[in-house]
């Protein structure tokens, strides 16, 4: 599901509808996928507080997640329709 969204094969709403899941479940899956990828990139040094990610990577990931995904989905739909102008 996450790869289908990230590769733009399906929209978030399509995934939720097809898999009969709610939006927050899908957001949690995306967050876990991102954490796993970032963790794989971390050095093997021990983190002091036992966190899976360094504070810097956690902050970057949280910033990405905080961006409204629906705006991106709407923008992609406009681009696909040939309307590249932002809404007024």
Secondary structure, DSSP 8 states (H G I E B T S, - for coil): -HHHHHTTSS-HHHHHHHHT--HHHHHHHHHHHHHHHHHHHS-S---TT--SS-HHHHHHHHHHHHS-HHHHHHHHHHHHHT--S---
